[in-house]
Amino acid sequence: MSFAQEFKAFAMRGNVIDLAVGVIIGGAFGKIVDSLVKDIIMPPLGKLLGEVDFKQLYINLGDKTYDTLELAEKAGAPLIKYGAFINTLVDFTIVALAIFVAIKAINRLKRAEPAAPAEPPPTPEDILLLREIRDALKK
């Protein structure tokens, strides 16, 4: 089998296609979660915490001070952007929660499937002999 034929056989298997669809949907879901965190969750949370803009939270490791994060970045100052890290932690928590809920729902559906009835155990030999004796006595 040639390399191209092997690759085609590999790529057309169901698991690979399912994985590709999952990656595409996951990427789109990541963008939705990112927007949810940055545009909907963090602004009210910042308001509750005293007008804090999490995107602007940083620690300047340089000697010069800057009024905004953008100015510090343009100047090339060494920064620890802990506000962006907090946003990423919230993103991760939401994605992890969504995956947990999805897996929990899938597991619930799997449990709902009725189990196949077990085959009855084979009849013991002594019972078979007793049945033969019974049938012989009836005759």
Rosetta constraint file for C-alpha pairs under 8 A:
AtomPair CA 1 CA 5 HARMONIC 6.22 0.50
AtomPair CA 1 CA 6 HARMONIC 6.46 0.50
AtomPair CA 2 CA 6 HARMONIC 6.24 0.50
AtomPair CA 3 CA 7 HARMONIC 6.10 0.50
AtomPair CA 4 CA 8 HARMONIC 6.12 0.50
AtomPair CA 5 CA 9 HARMONIC 6.16 0.50
AtomPair CA 6 CA 10 HARMONIC 6.11 0.50
AtomPair CA 7 CA 11 HARMONIC 5.98 0.50
AtomPair CA 8 CA 12 HARMONIC 6.01 0.50
AtomPair CA 9 CA 13 HARMONIC 6.48 0.50
AtomPair CA 10 CA 16 HARMONIC 7.49 0.50
AtomPair CA 11 CA 16 HARMONIC 5.91 0.50
AtomPair CA 11 CA 17 HARMONIC 7.05 0.50
AtomPair CA 12 CA 16 HARMONIC 6.87 0.50
AtomPair CA 12 CA 17 HARMONIC 6.66 0.50
AtomPair CA 13 CA 17 HARMONIC 6.66 0.50
AtomPair CA 14 CA 18 HARMONIC 6.06 0.50
AtomPair CA 15 CA 19 HARMONIC 6.04 0.50
AtomPair CA 16 CA 20 HARMONIC 6.20 0.50
AtomPair CA 17 CA 21 HARMONIC 6.25 0.50
AtomPair CA 18 CA 22 HARMONIC 6.13 0.50
AtomPair CA 19 CA 23 HARMONIC 6.15 0.50
AtomPair CA 20 CA 24 HARMONIC 6.30 0.50
AtomPair CA 21 CA 25 HARMONIC 6.14 0.50
AtomPair CA 22 CA 26 HARMONIC 5.80 0.50
AtomPair CA 23 CA 27 HARMONIC 6.08 0.50
AtomPair CA 24 CA 28 HARMONIC 6.43 0.50
AtomPair CA 25 CA 29 HARMONIC 6.01 0.50
AtomPair CA 26 CA 30 HARMONIC 5.99 0.50
AtomPair CA 27 CA 31 HARMONIC 6.48 0.50
AtomPair CA 28 CA 32 HARMONIC 6.43 0.50
AtomPair CA 29 CA 33 HARMONIC 6.16 0.50
AtomPair CA 30 CA 34 HARMONIC 6.00 0.50
AtomPair CA 30 CA 95 HARMONIC 7.58 0.50
AtomPair CA 31 CA 35 HARMONIC 6.19 0.50
AtomPair CA 32 CA 36 HARMONIC 6.08 0.50
AtomPair CA 33 CA 37 HARMONIC 6.12 0.50
AtomPair CA 33 CA 91 HARMONIC 6.20 0.50
AtomPair CA 33 CA 94 HARMONIC 7.17 0.50
AtomPair CA 33 CA 95 HARMONIC 7.19 0.50
AtomPair CA 34 CA 38 HARMONIC 6.09 0.50
AtomPair CA 34 CA 91 HARMONIC 6.07 0.50
AtomPair CA 35 CA 39 HARMONIC 5.42 0.50
AtomPair CA 35 CA 40 HARMONIC 7.31 0.50
AtomPair CA 36 CA 40 HARMONIC 5.12 0.50
AtomPair CA 36 CA 41 HARMONIC 6.27 0.50
AtomPair CA 37 CA 41 HARMONIC 4.85 0.50
AtomPair CA 37 CA 42 HARMONIC 5.79 0.50
AtomPair CA 37 CA 87 HARMONIC 6.75 0.50
AtomPair CA 37 CA 90 HARMONIC 6.82 0.50
AtomPair CA 37 CA 91 HARMONIC 6.26 0.50
AtomPair CA 38 CA 42 HARMONIC 5.60 0.50
AtomPair CA 38 CA 43 HARMONIC 7.24 0.50
AtomPair CA 38 CA 87 HARMONIC 6.94 0.50
AtomPair CA 39 CA 43 HARMONIC 6.58 0.50
AtomPair CA 40 CA 44 HARMONIC 7.19 0.50
AtomPair CA 41 CA 45 HARMONIC 6.35 0.50
AtomPair CA 42 CA 46 HARMONIC 5.86 0.50
AtomPair CA 42 CA 53 HARMONIC 7.98 0.50
AtomPair CA 42 CA 54 HARMONIC 7.14 0.50
AtomPair CA 42 CA 87 HARMONIC 7.55 0.50
AtomPair CA 43 CA 47 HARMONIC 6.17 0.50
AtomPair CA 43 CA 53 HARMONIC 7.00 0.50
AtomPair CA 44 CA 48 HARMONIC 6.15 0.50
AtomPair CA 45 CA 49 HARMONIC 6.27 0.50
AtomPair CA 46 CA 50 HARMONIC 6.43 0.50
AtomPair CA 46 CA 51 HARMONIC 5.39 0.50
AtomPair CA 46 CA 52 HARMONIC 4.36 0.50
AtomPair CA 46 CA 53 HARMONIC 5.72 0.50
AtomPair CA 46 CA 54 HARMONIC 6.74 0.50
AtomPair CA 47 CA 51 HARMONIC 4.37 0.50
AtomPair CA 47 CA 52 HARMONIC 6.18 0.50
AtomPair CA 53 CA 57 HARMONIC 6.95 0.50
AtomPair CA 54 CA 83 HARMONIC 4.55 0.50
AtomPair CA 54 CA 84 HARMONIC 6.81 0.50
AtomPair CA 54 CA 86 HARMONIC 7.50 0.50
AtomPair CA 54 CA 87 HARMONIC 7.36 0.50
AtomPair CA 55 CA 83 HARMONIC 5.19 0.50
AtomPair CA 55 CA 84 HARMONIC 5.59 0.50
AtomPair CA 55 CA 87 HARMONIC 7.84 0.50
AtomPair CA 56 CA 68 HARMONIC 6.98 0.50
AtomPair CA 56 CA 69 HARMONIC 5.75 0.50
AtomPair CA 56 CA 81 HARMONIC 7.93 0.50
AtomPair CA 56 CA 83 HARMONIC 6.39 0.50
AtomPair CA 57 CA 69 HARMONIC 7.72 0.50
AtomPair CA 57 CA 81 HARMONIC 6.23 0.50
AtomPair CA 57 CA 82 HARMONIC 6.05 0.50
AtomPair CA 57 CA 83 HARMONIC 4.50 0.50
AtomPair CA 57 CA 84 HARMONIC 7.53 0.50
AtomPair CA 58 CA 69 HARMONIC 7.12 0.50
AtomPair CA 58 CA 79 HARMONIC 6.51 0.50
AtomPair CA 58 CA 80 HARMONIC 5.41 0.50
AtomPair CA 58 CA 81 HARMONIC 4.26 0.50
AtomPair CA 58 CA 82 HARMONIC 5.48 0.50
AtomPair CA 58 CA 83 HARMONIC 6.28 0.50
AtomPair CA 59 CA 79 HARMONIC 5.65 0.50
AtomPair CA 59 CA 80 HARMONIC 5.00 0.50
AtomPair CA 59 CA 81 HARMONIC 6.49 0.50
AtomPair CA 59 CA 82 HARMONIC 7.49 0.50
AtomPair CA 60 CA 65 HARMONIC 7.37 0.50
AtomPair CA 60 CA 72 HARMONIC 7.88 0.50
AtomPair CA 60 CA 77 HARMONIC 7.04 0.50
AtomPair CA 60 CA 78 HARMONIC 6.25 0.50
AtomPair CA 60 CA 79 HARMONIC 4.79 0.50
AtomPair CA 60 CA 80 HARMONIC 6.59 0.50
AtomPair CA 61 CA 77 HARMONIC 7.26 0.50
AtomPair CA 61 CA 78 HARMONIC 5.29 0.50
AtomPair CA 61 CA 79 HARMONIC 5.66 0.50
AtomPair CA 61 CA 80 HARMONIC 7.44 0.50
AtomPair CA 62 CA 77 HARMONIC 5.84 0.50
AtomPair CA 62 CA 78 HARMONIC 5.81 0.50
AtomPair CA 62 CA 79 HARMONIC 7.67 0.50
AtomPair CA 65 CA 72 HARMONIC 7.90 0.50
AtomPair CA 66 CA 71 HARMONIC 6.22 0.50
AtomPair CA 66 CA 72 HARMONIC 5.61 0.50
AtomPair CA 67 CA 71 HARMONIC 6.96 0.50
AtomPair CA 67 CA 72 HARMONIC 7.84 0.50
AtomPair CA 68 CA 72 HARMONIC 6.49 0.50
AtomPair CA 69 CA 73 HARMONIC 6.11 0.50
AtomPair CA 70 CA 74 HARMONIC 6.12 0.50
AtomPair CA 71 CA 75 HARMONIC 6.17 0.50
AtomPair CA 72 CA 76 HARMONIC 6.29 0.50
AtomPair CA 72 CA 77 HARMONIC 5.43 0.50
AtomPair CA 72 CA 79 HARMONIC 7.84 0.50
AtomPair CA 73 CA 77 HARMONIC 6.01 0.50
AtomPair CA 73 CA 79 HARMONIC 7.88 0.50
AtomPair CA 81 CA 85 HARMONIC 6.60 0.50
AtomPair CA 82 CA 86 HARMONIC 6.16 0.50
AtomPair CA 83 CA 87 HARMONIC 6.41 0.50
AtomPair CA 84 CA 88 HARMONIC 6.24 0.50
AtomPair CA 85 CA 89 HARMONIC 6.19 0.50
AtomPair CA 86 CA 90 HARMONIC 6.31 0.50
AtomPair CA 87 CA 91 HARMONIC 6.20 0.50
AtomPair CA 88 CA 92 HARMONIC 6.12 0.50
AtomPair CA 89 CA 93 HARMONIC 6.14 0.50
AtomPair CA 90 CA 94 HARMONIC 6.26 0.50
AtomPair CA 91 CA 95 HARMONIC 6.27 0.50
AtomPair CA 92 CA 96 HARMONIC 5.95 0.50
AtomPair CA 93 CA 97 HARMONIC 6.03 0.50
AtomPair CA 94 CA 98 HARMONIC 6.12 0.50
AtomPair CA 95 CA 99 HARMONIC 6.18 0.50
AtomPair CA 96 CA 100 HARMONIC 6.07 0.50
AtomPair CA 97 CA 101 HARMONIC 6.16 0.50
AtomPair CA 98 CA 102 HARMONIC 6.16 0.50
AtomPair CA 99 CA 103 HARMONIC 6.08 0.50
AtomPair CA 100 CA 104 HARMONIC 6.01 0.50
AtomPair CA 101 CA 105 HARMONIC 6.17 0.50
AtomPair CA 102 CA 106 HARMONIC 6.23 0.50
AtomPair CA 103 CA 107 HARMONIC 6.05 0.50
AtomPair CA 104 CA 108 HARMONIC 6.17 0.50
AtomPair CA 105 CA 109 HARMONIC 6.30 0.50
AtomPair CA 106 CA 110 HARMONIC 6.24 0.50
AtomPair CA 107 CA 111 HARMONIC 6.24 0.50
AtomPair CA 108 CA 112 HARMONIC 6.33 0.50
AtomPair CA 109 CA 113 HARMONIC 6.88 0.50
AtomPair CA 123 CA 127 HARMONIC 6.72 0.50
AtomPair CA 123 CA 128 HARMONIC 6.92 0.50
AtomPair CA 124 CA 128 HARMONIC 6.60 0.50
AtomPair CA 125 CA 129 HARMONIC 6.27 0.50
AtomPair CA 126 CA 130 HARMONIC 6.17 0.50
AtomPair CA 127 CA 131 HARMONIC 6.19 0.50
AtomPair CA 128 CA 132 HARMONIC 6.32 0.50
AtomPair CA 129 CA 133 HARMONIC 6.27 0.50
AtomPair CA 130 CA 134 HARMONIC 6.12 0.50
AtomPair CA 131 CA 135 HARMONIC 6.07 0.50
AtomPair CA 132 CA 136 HARMONIC 6.07 0.50
AtomPair CA 133 CA 137 HARMONIC 6.12 0.50
AtomPair CA 134 CA 138 HARMONIC 6.29 0.50
AtomPair CA 135 CA 139 HARMONIC 6.71 0.50
